[in-house]
Amino acid sequence: MIRGHKGVVTDLAFSPFADNLLASGSADNTIKLWEMNHEKIKDNQQDAIVTLSGHGRPLSGLAWHHIAKNTLATTSQDTTARLWDVMA
């Protein structure tokens, strides 16, 4: 189990370029990136490798770009969309 957000998780997606990289968006207005390496994962993982913040309201969606590596798009209830170069 992954426990790192302070709000409900509203969306999540695995990277198309790194199948062990998971992005999660939350009602706590943040996006977190998780390394899902089955050899390193522990019960109740709480340490994200990256936390992204910038939206003013809960996240409504996220998606990895299918061609541009390390590019993540997020949308929020604050009516904004953001592009992130996560360099993970």
C-alpha positions as CSV (number, residue, x, y, z in Angstrom):
1,M,0.0,0.0,0.0
2,I,1.2,3.5,-0.8
3,R,0.3,6.2,1.8
4,G,1.7,9.6,1.0
5,H,-1.1,12.0,0.1
6,K,-3.1,13.9,2.7
7,G,-6.2,13.7,0.5
8,V,-8.1,11.2,-1.7
9,V,-6.1,10.0,-4.7
10,T,-8.0,11.3,-7.8
11,D,-5.9,9.8,-10.6
12,L,-2.8,7.7,-11.2
13,A,-0.8,6.4,-14.2
14,F,2.3,4.5,-14.9
15,S,4.9,6.1,-17.2
16,P,5.0,4.6,-20.7
17,F,8.8,4.9,-20.6
18,A,9.5,3.5,-17.2
19,D,7.1,0.8,-16.1
20,N,8.1,1.2,-12.5
21,L,7.3,4.9,-12.3
22,L,3.9,5.7,-11.0
23,A,2.4,9.2,-10.8
24,S,-0.5,9.9,-8.4
25,G,-2.6,13.1,-8.2
26,S,-4.7,14.0,-5.1
27,A,-7.3,16.2,-3.6
28,D,-4.4,17.6,-1.5
29,N,-3.4,19.5,-4.6
30,T,-0.2,17.6,-5.1
31,I,1.3,15.1,-7.6
32,K,3.7,12.4,-6.3
33,L,6.0,10.1,-8.2
34,W,6.7,6.7,-6.9
35,E,9.3,4.1,-7.7
36,M,7.5,0.8,-7.8
37,N,10.4,-1.5,-7.8
38,H,9.2,-4.8,-6.4
39,E,12.6,-5.5,-4.8
40,K,12.6,-2.1,-3.0
41,I,9.0,-1.6,-2.2
42,K,8.0,-1.9,1.4
43,D,4.7,-2.2,3.2
44,N,2.8,1.1,3.5
45,Q,5.3,3.0,1.4
46,Q,5.2,6.7,2.3
47,D,8.3,8.2,0.6
48,A,7.6,9.6,-2.9
49,I,10.7,10.2,-5.0
50,V,9.2,13.6,-6.1
51,T,6.4,15.8,-4.9
52,L,5.0,18.4,-7.4
53,S,2.9,21.3,-6.2
54,G,1.5,24.3,-8.0
55,H,-2.3,23.7,-8.4
56,G,-4.5,25.7,-6.1
57,R,-7.3,23.1,-5.9
58,P,-7.6,19.3,-6.0
59,L,-6.2,17.4,-9.0
60,S,-8.8,16.2,-11.5
61,G,-6.6,14.2,-13.8
62,L,-3.1,13.4,-15.0
63,A,-1.5,11.7,-18.0
64,W,2.0,10.9,-19.2
65,H,2.9,12.1,-22.7
66,H,3.2,9.0,-25.0
67,I,6.1,10.4,-27.0
68,A,7.9,13.0,-24.9
69,K,9.8,11.2,-22.1
70,N,9.4,12.5,-18.6
71,T,6.5,14.8,-19.5
72,L,3.4,14.7,-17.3
73,A,0.2,16.8,-17.8
74,T,-2.1,17.5,-14.9
75,T,-5.4,19.2,-14.6
76,S,-7.1,20.7,-11.6
77,Q,-10.4,22.0,-10.2
78,D,-8.7,25.4,-10.3
79,T,-9.4,25.3,-14.1
80,T,-5.6,25.1,-14.9
81,A,-3.6,22.6,-16.8
82,R,0.2,22.1,-16.2
83,L,3.0,20.4,-18.0
84,W,5.8,19.0,-15.9
85,D,9.2,17.9,-17.0
86,V,9.8,15.4,-14.1
87,M,13.3,14.2,-15.1
88,A,12.7,11.1,-13.1
